[in-house]
Amino acid sequence: MKSNELIIYNFEEIRRRSIKVWQEIPQNLLVWKPDEQALSMKEMIRHVLDSEHYYHLCIKNRGSLSFYQSPFENRSFVSVEDELQFSQRYRKDFLATVKAFTEEELSDIQIDRSDVGYVRSLGDMLLRVAYHEAVHTGQMLDYLRTADVKRANIWD
């Protein structure tokens, strides 16, 4: 397997597990959050989906964006399924972009996010994007445990 194929596989596995967790959230608990400063469950789902789109644009830009207009900004959160359906076109474009990179590009292209404290190779940046979602999936599992809600078994 090529590096970009492994990276895509990792993205797909993380998203598959995220979806398993997100689909366990009762509709009435999507607004639940552990404290006033935290994101609600629906805000965290949207954050993950929107961040992936933002990171995609950063990668295409080779660095942070000076302006970002979120496609999620004026949308009401209806359901997990609706969010996933809406985000699917952005996900498809993102994965197509990743698939097109060569081994050399994964090493040689630098993504300049010095405004937030780092400049990293494209390969490193892609792994950071995947890690971002994985961390939030773990955080959501903790939310569900705290709210005393059944949690999906993501360790299949």
N, C-alpha and C positions, 0 to 999 in steps of 0.2 A: 504494500500500500504506500502511496505517496503521502507526504506530510499533509498536504491540503485535504486529502481524503480522510486521514485520521482526525484532523481538526473538525471537519464536517461531521464525521461520525460522533465525535465528542459533543458537538452542538446538538445533534439530533437526540442523543441519549439524555443529555441534560434537559432538553425541552420535553421529551417523553415523560420524564420523571416529574418535572414541574407540573405538567398537565394532570398527571395522576393526583398530585397533591391539590391543585386548584379545583379539580372536579369534586373533591370531597367537602368543599366548603359549602355549608348550607346557605342558601340565598339570603336568609335573614341575618347571617353573620358576616357578610361581605363588608359591612361598615365597622365591624369590631376591630379594636386596636388595644394593645395592652396598656397604653397610657396616652395622655394628650399630645405628647411630642412625637409619637410614633405614626407611621403610615398605617392606614386601615388595610385590611386584606385586599380590598379591590384597588386601593391606591398602589399597593406593592405589586400586584399583578400588572397594572398599567405601567408602573415604573420599569419593570423588567422588559416589557414589550417595547415601550417607547425608547428605552436606553439602547436596546439592540439597534433600532433604527438610527439613533444618534451616533452610535459607534460606527455603524456602516458608513455614514456620511463623513465621519472623522477619518476613517480609513481611506475613503476616496479622496479626501482633502489633504491627506498625509499629516493631519494634525487637528487640533481643536477647532471648532467653528466659532467665528466671531458673532454669528447670529444663527439661531435655530428656531424654526417654526414647526412645532410638533403637529403631526397629523392627528394626534389624539386630543389636542387642546380643547376643541369645542364639541367633543363627543360626550354624550351621557354614557355612563357605564350601565349597560343593560344586564349582561350576564357574562360569565366566563367564556361560554361558547361564542357569543357575539364578539368579544374582544379578540379571541383567537382567530375568528373568521376575518375580522377587519385587518388584523396584523399579518395575515398570511401572505399578502402580496409583498409586504416589506421583507418578511422572512425569506421568501423565495428569491427576491433580488439580492439580499445579503448573501445567502448561500451560493448563488450563482457567481457573485463577485469573488467569494473565497475560493470556489472551485477553479476559477480562471488563473489564480496566482501560480507562478512557477516556484520551484524549490529555491532558486536564487532570489526571487522577489521576497519570499518569506524571511530570508536572512538580511537582504540588502536594503529593502525599503525601511525607512525610519518614520515613525509616527511621532510627531512633535506635540506632546501635551505638556510642555514645560509650564504652561499657565497653571496646571494642577500638580506639577512636580515630577514629571518624567518625560523622557524621550526613549522609545523602545522600538525594537525591530517589529516588523509586521507580524511575524509569527508569535512573538511575545504578546503583542497587543491582542491578537485573536484569542490566545489562551486567557488573557485577562477578561475579555468579554464573556467567555464561557464561565469563568470563575465567578464573575459578577452574578450571573443567573443562579449558579449552583449555591452560592452563599444565601441568596434570597429564598431559594427553595428550602434550605435548612432553617432559615428564620421563620418561614411560613409554617413549617412543621412544629416549631416551638410555639407559635401563635395558637395553632390548633390544639396542642397539648394544654396550654394555659387556659384556653377557652373550653376545655374538656370535650373536644370533638374528636371523633374517630379519625385516625390518620391512615393514609394509604401506605401500603408496604412498597417502598421504592427500591428495596434491596432484592429485586428479582433477578 
